[in-house]
Amino acid sequence: MGRDERACPVCGRFFSAVRCPRCGYSGPAGKFAAGCPVCGYSMSPDDASDALEPASRTRRAGPAAPLPAWVWLLALGLLAAAVAALWSIL
C-alpha cells in the first residue's frame, strides 16, 4: 500500500480521514500537513512501517485511563462473596 493511495487496496473504500499513530486523533488530511494538530507528531520515513500496523496494535501516548467506579465496586463485591463462601466452608 502506497502513501498516496486514496482507497483501500483490499476493500476499495475511499479513505476519508487520517489517524495519528501516536495520539489517535482523526481528521481531514489537510490538517496533518505539518504533523498532527493535537500532539505535533510528524512521521519520518523510519516510522512509515509503524503507520501500517492496525490501530489496535499501536501504542498511545500517555497513561491509561483509570477504571470506572462500578468496576471497582463489582470486583470488591465478588471478592467479598468469595471470602464469605470460603469462610462458610471452614
HTML snippet that shows the backbone in 3Dmol.js (N, CA, C, O; Angstrom):
<script src="https://3Dmol.org/build/3Dmol-min.js"></script>
<div id="view" style="width:600px;height:400px;position:relative"></div>
<script>
const pdb = `
ATOM      1  N   MET A   1       0.852  -1.173   0.000  1.00  0.00           N
ATOM      2  CA  MET A   1       0.000   0.000   0.000  1.00  0.00           C
ATOM      3  C   MET A   1       0.897   1.235   0.000  1.00  0.00           C
ATOM      4  O   MET A   1       1.763   1.377   0.864  1.00  0.00           O
ATOM      5  N   GLY A   2       0.694   2.113  -0.953  1.00  0.00           N
ATOM      6  CA  GLY A   2       1.498   3.322  -1.072  1.00  0.00           C
ATOM      7  C   GLY A   2       0.988   4.429  -0.169  1.00  0.00           C
ATOM      8  O   GLY A   2      -0.155   4.394   0.286  1.00  0.00           O
ATOM      9  N   ARG A   3       1.821   5.391   0.083  1.00  0.00           N
ATOM     10  CA  ARG A   3       1.455   6.506   0.968  1.00  0.00           C
ATOM     11  C   ARG A   3       0.362   7.381   0.382  1.00  0.00           C
ATOM     12  O   ARG A   3      -0.413   7.984   1.124  1.00  0.00           O
ATOM     13  N   ASP A   4       0.290   7.460  -0.953  1.00  0.00           N
ATOM     14  CA  ASP A   4      -0.640   8.386  -1.592  1.00  0.00           C
ATOM     15  C   ASP A   4      -1.912   7.719  -2.098  1.00  0.00           C
ATOM     16  O   ASP A   4      -2.660   8.330  -2.861  1.00  0.00           O
ATOM     17  N   GLU A   5      -2.170   6.493  -1.697  1.00  0.00           N
ATOM     18  CA  GLU A   5      -3.380   5.825  -2.158  1.00  0.00           C
ATOM     19  C   GLU A   5      -4.606   6.484  -1.550  1.00  0.00           C
ATOM     20  O   GLU A   5      -4.589   6.906  -0.393  1.00  0.00           O
ATOM     21  N   ARG A   6      -5.665   6.568  -2.335  1.00  0.00           N
ATOM     22  CA  ARG A   6      -6.898   7.202  -1.884  1.00  0.00           C
ATOM     23  C   ARG A   6      -7.963   6.183  -1.513  1.00  0.00           C
ATOM     24  O   ARG A   6      -9.017   6.550  -0.994  1.00  0.00           O
ATOM     25  N   ALA A   7      -7.700   4.896  -1.775  1.00  0.00           N
ATOM     26  CA  ALA A   7      -8.669   3.853  -1.465  1.00  0.00           C
ATOM     27  C   ALA A   7      -7.937   2.624  -0.943  1.00  0.00           C
ATOM     28  O   ALA A   7      -6.764   2.406  -1.246  1.00  0.00           O
ATOM     29  N   CYS A   8      -8.639   1.835  -0.163  1.00  0.00           N
ATOM     30  CA  CYS A   8      -8.088   0.603   0.392  1.00  0.00           C
ATOM     31  C   CYS A   8      -7.874  -0.401  -0.746  1.00  0.00           C
ATOM     32  O   CYS A   8      -8.794  -0.644  -1.528  1.00  0.00           O
ATOM     33  N   PRO A   9      -6.680  -0.987  -0.852  1.00  0.00           N
ATOM     34  CA  PRO A   9      -6.449  -1.949  -1.923  1.00  0.00           C
ATOM     35  C   PRO A   9      -7.205  -3.260  -1.725  1.00  0.00           C
ATOM     36  O   PRO A   9      -7.344  -4.034  -2.672  1.00  0.00           O
ATOM     37  N   VAL A  10      -7.692  -3.523  -0.523  1.00  0.00           N
ATOM     38  CA  VAL A  10      -8.411  -4.761  -0.246  1.00  0.00           C
ATOM     39  C   VAL A  10      -9.906  -4.615  -0.500  1.00  0.00           C
ATOM     40  O   VAL A  10     -10.485  -5.400  -1.251  1.00  0.00           O
ATOM     41  N   CYS A  11     -10.543  -3.608   0.123  1.00  0.00           N
ATOM     42  CA  CYS A  11     -11.995  -3.482   0.016  1.00  0.00           C
ATOM     43  C   CYS A  11     -12.455  -2.399  -0.954  1.00  0.00           C
ATOM     44  O   CYS A  11     -13.624  -2.377  -1.339  1.00  0.00           O
ATOM     45  N   GLY A  12     -11.552  -1.496  -1.357  1.00  0.00           N
ATOM     46  CA  GLY A  12     -11.906  -0.456  -2.305  1.00  0.00           C
ATOM     47  C   GLY A  12     -12.549   0.788  -1.713  1.00  0.00           C
ATOM     48  O   GLY A  12     -12.861   1.722  -2.452  1.00  0.00           O
ATOM     49  N   ARG A  13     -12.758   0.828  -0.400  1.00  0.00           N
ATOM     50  CA  ARG A  13     -13.379   2.011   0.224  1.00  0.00           C
ATOM     51  C   ARG A  13     -12.399   3.171   0.209  1.00  0.00           C
ATOM     52  O   ARG A  13     -11.198   2.987   0.403  1.00  0.00           O
ATOM     53  N   PHE A  14     -12.934   4.390  -0.029  1.00  0.00           N
ATOM     54  CA  PHE A  14     -12.104   5.589  -0.039  1.00  0.00           C
ATOM     55  C   PHE A  14     -11.760   6.002   1.375  1.00  0.00           C
ATOM     56  O   PHE A  14     -12.585   5.900   2.284  1.00  0.00           O
ATOM     57  N   PHE A  15     -10.526   6.471   1.555  1.00  0.00           N
ATOM     58  CA  PHE A  15     -10.098   6.987   2.848  1.00  0.00           C
ATOM     59  C   PHE A  15     -10.666   8.389   3.006  1.00  0.00           C
ATOM     60  O   PHE A  15     -10.522   9.220   2.110  1.00  0.00           O
ATOM     61  N   SER A  16     -11.304   8.656   4.127  1.00  0.00           N
ATOM     62  CA  SER A  16     -11.888   9.971   4.346  1.00  0.00           C
ATOM     63  C   SER A  16     -11.168  10.756   5.428  1.00  0.00           C
ATOM     64  O   SER A  16     -11.433  11.946   5.600  1.00  0.00           O
ATOM     65  N   ALA A  17     -10.269  10.120   6.159  1.00  0.00           N
ATOM     66  CA  ALA A  17      -9.583  10.809   7.248  1.00  0.00           C
ATOM     67  C   ALA A  17      -8.215  10.189   7.470  1.00  0.00           C
ATOM     68  O   ALA A  17      -7.915   9.102   6.976  1.00  0.00           O
ATOM     69  N   VAL A  18      -7.400  10.902   8.221  1.00  0.00           N
ATOM     70  CA  VAL A  18      -6.077  10.440   8.621  1.00  0.00           C
ATOM     71  C   VAL A  18      -6.107  10.243  10.120  1.00  0.00           C
ATOM     72  O   VAL A  18      -6.737  11.025  10.832  1.00  0.00           O
ATOM     73  N   ARG A  19      -5.430   9.198  10.623  1.00  0.00           N
ATOM     74  CA  ARG A  19      -5.377   8.944  12.065  1.00  0.00           C
ATOM     75  C   ARG A  19      -3.929   9.007  12.526  1.00  0.00           C
ATOM     76  O   ARG A  19      -3.057   8.357  11.948  1.00  0.00           O
ATOM     77  N   CYS A  20      -3.677   9.787  13.561  1.00  0.00           N
ATOM     78  CA  CYS A  20      -2.328   9.920  14.123  1.00  0.00           C
ATOM     79  C   CYS A  20      -1.966   8.615  14.838  1.00  0.00           C
ATOM     80  O   CYS A  20      -2.734   8.140  15.673  1.00  0.00           O
ATOM     81  N   PRO A  21      -0.790   8.023  14.517  1.00  0.00           N
ATOM     82  CA  PRO A  21      -0.406   6.786  15.185  1.00  0.00           C
ATOM     83  C   PRO A  21       0.022   6.981  16.633  1.00  0.00           C
ATOM     84  O   PRO A  21       0.088   6.012  17.389  1.00  0.00           O
ATOM     85  N   ARG A  22       0.315   8.224  17.035  1.00  0.00           N
ATOM     86  CA  ARG A  22       0.737   8.462  18.407  1.00  0.00           C
ATOM     87  C   ARG A  22      -0.448   8.701  19.340  1.00  0.00           C
ATOM     88  O   ARG A  22      -0.575   8.019  20.357  1.00  0.00           O
ATOM     89  N   CYS A  23      -1.318   9.660  19.009  1.00  0.00           N
ATOM     90  CA  CYS A  23      -2.396  10.024  19.939  1.00  0.00           C
ATOM     91  C   CYS A  23      -3.769   9.527  19.504  1.00  0.00           C
ATOM     92  O   CYS A  23      -4.712   9.563  20.294  1.00  0.00           O
ATOM     93  N   GLY A  24      -3.902   9.061  18.254  1.00  0.00           N
ATOM     94  CA  GLY A  24      -5.169   8.517  17.806  1.00  0.00           C
ATOM     95  C   GLY A  24      -6.138   9.535  17.234  1.00  0.00           C
ATOM     96  O   GLY A  24      -7.252   9.169  16.860  1.00  0.00           O
ATOM     97  N   TYR A  25      -5.752  10.804  17.154  1.00  0.00           N
ATOM     98  CA  TYR A  25      -6.641  11.834  16.608  1.00  0.00           C
ATOM     99  C   TYR A  25      -6.904  11.552  15.134  1.00  0.00           C
ATOM    100  O   TYR A  25      -5.981  11.217  14.392  1.00  0.00           O
ATOM    101  N   SER A  26      -8.164  11.687  14.704  1.00  0.00           N
ATOM    102  CA  SER A  26      -8.538  11.520  13.297  1.00  0.00           C
ATOM    103  C   SER A  26      -9.078  12.828  12.765  1.00  0.00           C
ATOM    104  O   SER A  26      -9.790  13.553  13.460  1.00  0.00           O
ATOM    105  N   GLY A  27      -8.730  13.121  11.523  1.00  0.00           N
ATOM    106  CA  GLY A  27      -9.218  14.335  10.900  1.00  0.00           C
ATOM    107  C   GLY A  27      -8.872  14.364   9.429  1.00  0.00           C
ATOM    108  O   GLY A  27      -8.215  13.454   8.924  1.00  0.00           O
ATOM    109  N   PRO A  28      -9.309  15.405   8.736  1.00  0.00           N
ATOM    110  CA  PRO A  28      -9.011  15.515   7.309  1.00  0.00           C
ATOM    111  C   PRO A  28      -7.505  15.622   7.062  1.00  0.00           C
ATOM    112  O   PRO A  28      -6.769  16.160   7.888  1.00  0.00           O
ATOM    113  N   ALA A  29      -7.064  15.110   5.931  1.00  0.00           N
ATOM    114  CA  ALA A  29      -5.635  15.088   5.612  1.00  0.00           C
ATOM    115  C   ALA A  29      -5.020  16.479   5.614  1.00  0.00           C
ATOM    116  O   ALA A  29      -3.848  16.627   5.960  1.00  0.00           O
ATOM    117  N   GLY A  30      -5.777  17.499   5.237  1.00  0.00           N
ATOM    118  CA  GLY A  30      -5.255  18.862   5.201  1.00  0.00           C
ATOM    119  C   GLY A  30      -4.773  19.367   6.547  1.00  0.00           C
ATOM    120  O   GLY A  30      -3.862  20.193   6.605  1.00  0.00           O
ATOM    121  N   LYS A  31      -5.364  18.888   7.626  1.00  0.00           N
ATOM    122  CA  LYS A  31      -4.955  19.324   8.963  1.00  0.00           C
ATOM    123  C   LYS A  31      -3.618  18.720   9.383  1.00  0.00           C
ATOM    124  O   LYS A  31      -2.992  19.197  10.330  1.00  0.00           O
ATOM    125  N   PHE A  32      -3.172  17.660   8.674  1.00  0.00           N
ATOM    126  CA  PHE A  32      -1.948  16.966   9.037  1.00  0.00           C
ATOM    127  C   PHE A  32      -0.756  17.388   8.168  1.00  0.00           C
ATOM    128  O   PHE A  32       0.271  16.710   8.180  1.00  0.00           O
ATOM    129  N   ALA A  33      -0.869  18.486   7.418  1.00  0.00           N
ATOM    130  CA  ALA A  33       0.193  18.918   6.502  1.00  0.00           C
ATOM    131  C   ALA A  33       1.514  19.145   7.238  1.00  0.00           C
ATOM    132  O   ALA A  33       2.575  18.836   6.695  1.00  0.00           O
ATOM    133  N   ALA A  34       1.473  19.670   8.447  1.00  0.00           N
ATOM    134  CA  ALA A  34       2.689  19.940   9.219  1.00  0.00           C
ATOM    135  C   ALA A  34       2.802  19.008  10.414  1.00  0.00           C
ATOM    136  O   ALA A  34       3.515  19.320  11.368  1.00  0.00           O
ATOM    137  N   GLY A  35       2.121  17.877  10.386  1.00  0.00           N
ATOM    138  CA  GLY A  35       2.125  16.945  11.509  1.00  0.00           C
ATOM    139  C   GLY A  35       0.767  16.940  12.184  1.00  0.00           C
ATOM    140  O   GLY A  35      -0.146  17.642  11.749  1.00  0.00           O
ATOM    141  N   CYS A  36       0.626  16.161  13.236  1.00  0.00           N
ATOM    142  CA  CYS A  36      -0.640  16.046  13.954  1.00  0.00           C
ATOM    143  C   CYS A  36      -0.988  17.375  14.620  1.00  0.00           C
ATOM    144  O   CYS A  36      -0.155  17.939  15.330  1.00  0.00           O
ATOM    145  N   PRO A  37      -2.210  17.889  14.404  1.00  0.00           N
ATOM    146  CA  PRO A  37      -2.575  19.165  15.023  1.00  0.00           C
ATOM    147  C   PRO A  37      -2.776  19.077  16.535  1.00  0.00           C
ATOM    148  O   PRO A  37      -2.844  20.109  17.202  1.00  0.00           O
ATOM    149  N   VAL A  38      -2.872  17.867  17.089  1.00  0.00           N
ATOM    150  CA  VAL A  38      -3.085  17.705  18.528  1.00  0.00           C
ATOM    151  C   VAL A  38      -1.765  17.512  19.271  1.00  0.00           C
ATOM    152  O   VAL A  38      -1.465  18.244  20.214  1.00  0.00           O
ATOM    153  N   CYS A  39      -0.964  16.505  18.836  1.00  0.00           N
ATOM    154  CA  CYS A  39       0.264  16.198  19.579  1.00  0.00           C
ATOM    155  C   CYS A  39       1.535  16.625  18.848  1.00  0.00           C
ATOM    156  O   CYS A  39       2.622  16.559  19.423  1.00  0.00           O
ATOM    157  N   GLY A  40       1.420  17.065  17.582  1.00  0.00           N
ATOM    158  CA  GLY A  40       2.584  17.523  16.840  1.00  0.00           C
ATOM    159  C   GLY A  40       3.396  16.428  16.186  1.00  0.00           C
ATOM    160  O   GLY A  40       4.440  16.712  15.599  1.00  0.00           O
ATOM    161  N   TYR A  41       2.950  15.180  16.268  1.00  0.00           N
ATOM    162  CA  TYR A  41       3.689  14.059  15.693  1.00  0.00           C
ATOM    163  C   TYR A  41       3.822  14.226  14.187  1.00  0.00           C
ATOM    164  O   TYR A  41       2.848  14.532  13.499  1.00  0.00           O
ATOM    165  N   SER A  42       5.031  14.022  13.678  1.00  0.00           N
ATOM    166  CA  SER A  42       5.290  14.086  12.242  1.00  0.00           C
ATOM    167  C   SER A  42       6.059  12.831  11.870  1.00  0.00           C
ATOM    168  O   SER A  42       7.148  12.592  12.390  1.00  0.00           O
ATOM    169  N   MET A  43       5.502  12.029  10.974  1.00  0.00           N
ATOM    170  CA  MET A  43       6.092  10.746  10.632  1.00  0.00           C
ATOM    171  C   MET A  43       7.351  10.936   9.788  1.00  0.00           C
ATOM    172  O   MET A  43       7.342  11.639   8.778  1.00  0.00           O
ATOM    173  N   SER A  44       8.424  10.297  10.226  1.00  0.00           N
ATOM    174  CA  SER A  44       9.649  10.278   9.437  1.00  0.00           C
ATOM    175  C   SER A  44       9.633   9.015   8.583  1.00  0.00           C
ATOM    176  O   SER A  44       8.835   8.118   8.853  1.00  0.00           O
ATOM    177  N   PRO A  45      10.478   8.911   7.571  1.00  0.00           N
ATOM    178  CA  PRO A  45      10.492   7.702   6.737  1.00  0.00           C
ATOM    179  C   PRO A  45      10.746   6.432   7.549  1.00  0.00           C
ATOM    180  O   PRO A  45      10.274   5.362   7.166  1.00  0.00           O
ATOM    181  N   ASP A  46      11.485   6.525   8.667  1.00  0.00           N
ATOM    182  CA  ASP A  46      11.741   5.347   9.505  1.00  0.00           C
ATOM    183  C   ASP A  46      10.480   4.876  10.211  1.00  0.00           C
ATOM    184  O   ASP A  46      10.370   3.699  10.554  1.00  0.00           O
ATOM    185  N   ASP A  47       9.528   5.774  10.434  1.00  0.00           N
ATOM    186  CA  ASP A  47       8.298   5.436  11.128  1.00  0.00           C
ATOM    187  C   ASP A  47       7.215   4.922  10.194  1.00  0.00           C
ATOM    188  O   ASP A  47       6.137   4.557  10.664  1.00  0.00           O
ATOM    189  N   ALA A  48       7.456   4.879   8.901  1.00  0.00           N
ATOM    190  CA  ALA A  48       6.423   4.507   7.926  1.00  0.00           C
ATOM    191  C   ALA A  48       5.897   3.104   8.169  1.00  0.00           C
ATOM    192  O   ALA A  48       4.703   2.860   7.990  1.00  0.00           O
ATOM    193  N   SER A  49       6.757   2.174   8.573  1.00  0.00           N
ATOM    194  CA  SER A  49       6.285   0.807   8.811  1.00  0.00           C
ATOM    195  C   SER A  49       5.369   0.746  10.024  1.00  0.00           C
ATOM    196  O   SER A  49       4.472  -0.097  10.070  1.00  0.00           O
ATOM    197  N   ASP A  50       5.574   1.629  11.022  1.00  0.00           N
ATOM    198  CA  ASP A  50       4.702   1.661  12.195  1.00  0.00           C
ATOM    199  C   ASP A  50       3.297   2.110  11.838  1.00  0.00           C
ATOM    200  O   ASP A  50       2.330   1.663  12.454  1.00  0.00           O
ATOM    201  N   ALA A  51       3.171   2.986  10.851  1.00  0.00           N
ATOM    202  CA  ALA A  51       1.865   3.515  10.477  1.00  0.00           C
ATOM    203  C   ALA A  51       1.006   2.467   9.790  1.00  0.00           C
ATOM    204  O   ALA A  51      -0.213   2.625   9.715  1.00  0.00           O
ATOM    205  N   LEU A  52       1.612   1.405   9.291  1.00  0.00           N
ATOM    206  CA  LEU A  52       0.854   0.370   8.604  1.00  0.00           C
ATOM    207  C   LEU A  52       0.252  -0.640   9.564  1.00  0.00           C
ATOM    208  O   LEU A  52      -0.557  -1.469   9.149  1.00  0.00           O
ATOM    209  N   GLU A  53       0.626  -0.592  10.842  1.00  0.00           N
ATOM    210  CA  GLU A  53       0.054  -1.503  11.830  1.00  0.00           C
ATOM    211  C   GLU A  53      -1.382  -1.104  12.130  1.00  0.00           C
ATOM    212  O   GLU A  53      -1.718   0.078  12.065  1.00  0.00           O
ATOM    213  N   PRO A  54      -2.242  -2.077  12.460  1.00  0.00           N
ATOM    214  CA  PRO A  54      -3.614  -1.738  12.853  1.00  0.00           C
ATOM    215  C   PRO A  54      -3.612  -0.866  14.102  1.00  0.00           C
ATOM    216  O   PRO A  54      -2.714  -0.964  14.939  1.00  0.00           O
ATOM    217  N   ALA A  55      -4.619  -0.020  14.218  1.00  0.00           N
ATOM    218  CA  ALA A  55      -4.697   0.909  15.351  1.00  0.00           C
ATOM    219  C   ALA A  55      -4.731   0.178  16.683  1.00  0.00           C
ATOM    220  O   ALA A  55      -4.241   0.705  17.681  1.00  0.00           O
ATOM    221  N   SER A  56      -5.298  -1.024  16.724  1.00  0.00           N
ATOM    222  CA  SER A  56      -5.387  -1.756  17.982  1.00  0.00           C
ATOM    223  C   SER A  56      -4.022  -2.224  18.462  1.00  0.00           C
ATOM    224  O   SER A  56      -3.864  -2.523  19.646  1.00  0.00           O
ATOM    225  N   ARG A  57      -3.029  -2.297  17.575  1.00  0.00           N
ATOM    226  CA  ARG A  57      -1.712  -2.775  17.964  1.00  0.00           C
ATOM    227  C   ARG A  57      -0.730  -1.649  18.224  1.00  0.00           C
ATOM    228  O   ARG A  57       0.364  -1.902  18.727  1.00  0.00           O
ATOM    229  N   THR A  58      -1.081  -0.425  17.900  1.00  0.00           N
ATOM    230  CA  THR A  58      -0.168   0.686  18.141  1.00  0.00           C
ATOM    231  C   THR A  58      -0.355   1.210  19.552  1.00  0.00           C
ATOM    232  O   THR A  58      -1.453   1.159  20.107  1.00  0.00           O
ATOM    233  N   ARG A  59       0.712   1.706  20.117  1.00  0.00           N
ATOM    234  CA  ARG A  59       0.644   2.240  21.480  1.00  0.00           C
ATOM    235  C   ARG A  59       0.253   3.699  21.439  1.00  0.00           C
ATOM    236  O   ARG A  59       0.645   4.435  20.534  1.00  0.00           O
ATOM    237  N   ARG A  60      -0.507   4.104  22.407  1.00  0.00           N
ATOM    238  CA  ARG A  60      -0.901   5.506  22.518  1.00  0.00           C
ATOM    239  C   ARG A  60      -0.079   6.166  23.606  1.00  0.00           C
ATOM    240  O   ARG A  60       0.312   5.534  24.588  1.00  0.00           O
ATOM    241  N   ALA A  61       0.170   7.438  23.413  1.00  0.00           N
ATOM    242  CA  ALA A  61       0.950   8.179  24.390  1.00  0.00           C
ATOM    243  C   ALA A  61       0.108   8.471  25.622  1.00  0.00           C
ATOM    244  O   ALA A  61      -1.114   8.596  25.540  1.00  0.00           O
ATOM    245  N   GLY A  62       0.773   8.578  26.753  1.00  0.00           N
ATOM    246  CA  GLY A  62       0.084   8.955  27.975  1.00  0.00           C
ATOM    247  C   GLY A  62      -0.351   7.761  28.804  1.00  0.00           C
ATOM    248  O   GLY A  62      -0.339   6.624  28.330  1.00  0.00           O
ATOM    249  N   PRO A  63      -0.737   8.027  30.051  1.00  0.00           N
ATOM    250  CA  PRO A  63      -1.148   6.941  30.937  1.00  0.00           C
ATOM    251  C   PRO A  63      -2.514   6.380  30.538  1.00  0.00           C
ATOM    252  O   PRO A  63      -3.313   7.053  29.886  1.00  0.00           O
ATOM    253  N   ALA A  64      -2.759   5.149  30.939  1.00  0.00           N
ATOM    254  CA  ALA A  64      -4.050   4.521  30.667  1.00  0.00           C
ATOM    255  C   ALA A  64      -5.135   5.213  31.493  1.00  0.00           C
ATOM    256  O   ALA A  64      -4.867   5.722  32.582  1.00  0.00           O
ATOM    257  N   ALA A  65      -6.333   5.226  30.978  1.00  0.00           N
ATOM    258  CA  ALA A  65      -7.452   5.846  31.689  1.00  0.00           C
ATOM    259  C   ALA A  65      -7.788   5.014  32.929  1.00  0.00           C
ATOM    260  O   ALA A  65      -7.732   3.785  32.872  1.00  0.00           O
ATOM    261  N   PRO A  66      -8.137   5.659  34.048  1.00  0.00           N
ATOM    262  CA  PRO A  66      -8.491   4.904  35.252  1.00  0.00           C
ATOM    263  C   PRO A  66      -9.796   4.134  35.048  1.00  0.00           C
ATOM    264  O   PRO A  66     -10.652   4.522  34.253  1.00  0.00           O
ATOM    265  N   LEU A  67      -9.918   3.037  35.785  1.00  0.00           N
ATOM    266  CA  LEU A  67     -11.135   2.237  35.689  1.00  0.00           C
ATOM    267  C   LEU A  67     -12.309   2.970  36.323  1.00  0.00           C
ATOM    268  O   LEU A  67     -12.130   3.680  37.313  1.00  0.00           O
ATOM    269  N   PRO A  68     -13.506   2.808  35.769  1.00  0.00           N
ATOM    270  CA  PRO A  68     -14.687   3.445  36.377  1.00  0.00           C
ATOM    271  C   PRO A  68     -14.991   2.841  37.747  1.00  0.00           C
ATOM    272  O   PRO A  68     -14.575   1.722  38.049  1.00  0.00           O
ATOM    273  N   ALA A  69     -15.712   3.583  38.561  1.00  0.00           N
ATOM    274  CA  ALA A  69     -16.014   3.162  39.931  1.00  0.00           C
ATOM    275  C   ALA A  69     -16.803   1.861  39.962  1.00  0.00           C
ATOM    276  O   ALA A  69     -16.598   1.048  40.863  1.00  0.00           O
ATOM    277  N   TRP A  70     -17.705   1.637  38.997  1.00  0.00           N
ATOM    278  CA  TRP A  70     -18.526   0.427  39.029  1.00  0.00           C
ATOM    279  C   TRP A  70     -17.667  -0.830  38.871  1.00  0.00           C
ATOM    280  O   TRP A  70     -18.033  -1.888  39.383  1.00  0.00           O
ATOM    281  N   VAL A  71     -16.530  -0.732  38.168  1.00  0.00           N
ATOM    282  CA  VAL A  71     -15.644  -1.897  38.024  1.00  0.00           C
ATOM    283  C   VAL A  71     -15.026  -2.242  39.374  1.00  0.00           C
ATOM    284  O   VAL A  71     -14.938  -3.414  39.741  1.00  0.00           O
ATOM    285  N   TRP A  72     -14.598  -1.215  40.113  1.00  0.00           N
ATOM    286  CA  TRP A  72     -14.015  -1.449  41.430  1.00  0.00           C
ATOM    287  C   TRP A  72     -15.060  -2.019  42.397  1.00  0.00           C
ATOM    288  O   TRP A  72     -14.761  -2.928  43.171  1.00  0.00           O
ATOM    289  N   LEU A  73     -16.276  -1.487  42.351  1.00  0.00           N
ATOM    290  CA  LEU A  73     -17.334  -1.995  43.235  1.00  0.00           C
ATOM    291  C   LEU A  73     -17.684  -3.440  42.906  1.00  0.00           C
ATOM    292  O   LEU A  73     -17.901  -4.245  43.812  1.00  0.00           O
ATOM    293  N   LEU A  74     -17.741  -3.775  41.623  1.00  0.00           N
ATOM    294  CA  LEU A  74     -18.032  -5.156  41.219  1.00  0.00           C
ATOM    295  C   LEU A  74     -16.928  -6.102  41.688  1.00  0.00           C
ATOM    296  O   LEU A  74     -17.213  -7.186  42.197  1.00  0.00           O
ATOM    297  N   ALA A  75     -15.674  -5.696  41.519  1.00  0.00           N
ATOM    298  CA  ALA A  75     -14.559  -6.524  41.959  1.00  0.00           C
ATOM    299  C   ALA A  75     -14.568  -6.707  43.474  1.00  0.00           C
ATOM    300  O   ALA A  75     -14.314  -7.804  43.971  1.00  0.00           O
ATOM    301  N   LEU A  76     -14.859  -5.644  44.198  1.00  0.00           N
ATOM    302  CA  LEU A  76     -14.926  -5.723  45.653  1.00  0.00           C
ATOM    303  C   LEU A  76     -16.066  -6.637  46.104  1.00  0.00           C
ATOM    304  O   LEU A  76     -15.902  -7.422  47.038  1.00  0.00           O
ATOM    305  N   GLY A  77     -17.224  -6.536  45.440  1.00  0.00           N
ATOM    306  CA  GLY A  77     -18.356  -7.409  45.766  1.00  0.00           C
ATOM    307  C   GLY A  77     -18.047  -8.872  45.492  1.00  0.00           C
ATOM    308  O   GLY A  77     -18.398  -9.736  46.295  1.00  0.00           O
ATOM    309  N   LEU A  78     -17.392  -9.167  44.362  1.00  0.00           N
ATOM    310  CA  LEU A  78     -17.015 -10.549  44.051  1.00  0.00           C
ATOM    311  C   LEU A  78     -15.992 -11.084  45.046  1.00  0.00           C
ATOM    312  O   LEU A  78     -16.060 -12.247  45.444  1.00  0.00           O
ATOM    313  N   LEU A  79     -15.059 -10.251  45.443  1.00  0.00           N
ATOM    314  CA  LEU A  79     -14.072 -10.657  46.444  1.00  0.00           C
ATOM    315  C   LEU A  79     -14.741 -10.943  47.786  1.00  0.00           C
ATOM    316  O   LEU A  79     -14.414 -11.929  48.448  1.00  0.00           O
ATOM    317  N   ALA A  80     -15.676 -10.083  48.187  1.00  0.00           N
ATOM    318  CA  ALA A  80     -16.395 -10.300  49.451  1.00  0.00           C
ATOM    319  C   ALA A  80     -17.208 -11.581  49.400  1.00  0.00           C
ATOM    320  O   ALA A  80     -17.264 -12.317  50.386  1.00  0.00           O
ATOM    321  N   ALA A  81     -17.845 -11.861  48.253  1.00  0.00           N
ATOM    322  CA  ALA A  81     -18.634 -13.086  48.113  1.00  0.00           C
ATOM    323  C   ALA A  81     -17.737 -14.317  48.186  1.00  0.00           C
ATOM    324  O   ALA A  81     -18.113 -15.318  48.796  1.00  0.00           O
ATOM    325  N   ALA A  82     -16.569 -14.257  47.576  1.00  0.00           N
ATOM    326  CA  ALA A  82     -15.630 -15.392  47.610  1.00  0.00           C
ATOM    327  C   ALA A  82     -15.115 -15.626  49.030  1.00  0.00           C
ATOM    328  O   ALA A  82     -15.015 -16.771  49.470  1.00  0.00           O
ATOM    329  N   VAL A  83     -14.790 -14.560  49.740  1.00  0.00           N
ATOM    330  CA  VAL A  83     -14.319 -14.698  51.123  1.00  0.00           C
ATOM    331  C   VAL A  83     -15.428 -15.264  52.009  1.00  0.00           C
ATOM    332  O   VAL A  83     -15.167 -16.124  52.850  1.00  0.00           O
ATOM    333  N   ALA A  84     -16.652 -14.794  51.831  1.00  0.00           N
ATOM    334  CA  ALA A  84     -17.779 -15.305  52.613  1.00  0.00           C
ATOM    335  C   ALA A  84     -18.022 -16.785  52.318  1.00  0.00           C
ATOM    336  O   ALA A  84     -18.307 -17.556  53.234  1.00  0.00           O
ATOM    337  N   ALA A  85     -17.913 -17.190  51.057  1.00  0.00           N
ATOM    338  CA  ALA A  85     -18.105 -18.584  50.698  1.00  0.00           C
ATOM    339  C   ALA A  85     -17.018 -19.456  51.325  1.00  0.00           C
ATOM    340  O   ALA A  85     -17.308 -20.530  51.851  1.00  0.00           O
ATOM    341  N   LEU A  86     -15.792 -19.005  51.269  1.00  0.00           N
ATOM    342  CA  LEU A  86     -14.689 -19.756  51.889  1.00  0.00           C
ATOM    343  C   LEU A  86     -14.856 -19.821  53.406  1.00  0.00           C
ATOM    344  O   LEU A  86     -14.584 -20.859  54.009  1.00  0.00           O
ATOM    345  N   TRP A  87     -15.294 -18.741  54.025  1.00  0.00           N
ATOM    346  CA  TRP A  87     -15.462 -18.671  55.468  1.00  0.00           C
ATOM    347  C   TRP A  87     -16.559 -19.635  55.917  1.00  0.00           C
ATOM    348  O   TRP A  87     -16.451 -20.260  56.972  1.00  0.00           O
ATOM    349  N   SER A  88     -17.635 -19.753  55.096  1.00  0.00           N
ATOM    350  CA  SER A  88     -18.734 -20.656  55.480  1.00  0.00           C
ATOM    351  C   SER A  88     -18.325 -22.123  55.324  1.00  0.00           C
ATOM    352  O   SER A  88     -18.863 -22.982  56.023  1.00  0.00           O
ATOM    353  N   ILE A  89     -17.398 -22.424  54.435  1.00  0.00           N
ATOM    354  CA  ILE A  89     -16.928 -23.803  54.256  1.00  0.00           C
ATOM    355  C   ILE A  89     -16.066 -24.211  55.447  1.00  0.00           C
ATOM    356  O   ILE A  89     -16.138 -25.351  55.907  1.00  0.00           O
ATOM    357  N   LEU A  90     -15.263 -23.298  55.940  1.00  0.00           N
ATOM    358  CA  LEU A  90     -14.373 -23.621  57.037  1.00  0.00           C
ATOM    359  C   LEU A  90     -15.166 -23.579  58.317  1.00  0.00           C
ATOM    360  O   LEU A  90     -14.616 -23.821  59.391  1.00  0.00           O
TER     361      LEU A  90
END
`;
const viewer = $3Dmol.createViewer("view");
viewer.addModel(pdb, "pdb");
viewer.setStyle({}, {cartoon: {color: "spectrum"}});
viewer.zoomTo();
viewer.render();
</script>
